[in-house]
Amino acid sequence: MPTLTHRIIFTLLLSFFLSVLMTLWVTYINLGVSSHFLLDWGKAFILAWPAAAVISFFSAPIAQKLTTKLIS
């Protein structure tokens, strides 16, 4: 069983990686590359990361339990 510290650090790292990639991709799809692309992407990332972190923190244990049930 991971410690709370492990769970928090894992959640922050995973949500960071996912937020970077997803906001970059969705910003590109919606707006394309422009002179203000990095600013638009940065705004999206700043809004997305906290939400992704909270969602990941609470949904990860559920996903782990579902995974265990699916593979057993």
Secondary structure, DSSP 8 states (H G I E B T S, - for coil): ---HHHHHHHHHHHHHHHHHHHHHHHHHHHH-S-TTHHHHHHHHHHHHHHHHHHHHHHHHHHHHHHHHHHH-
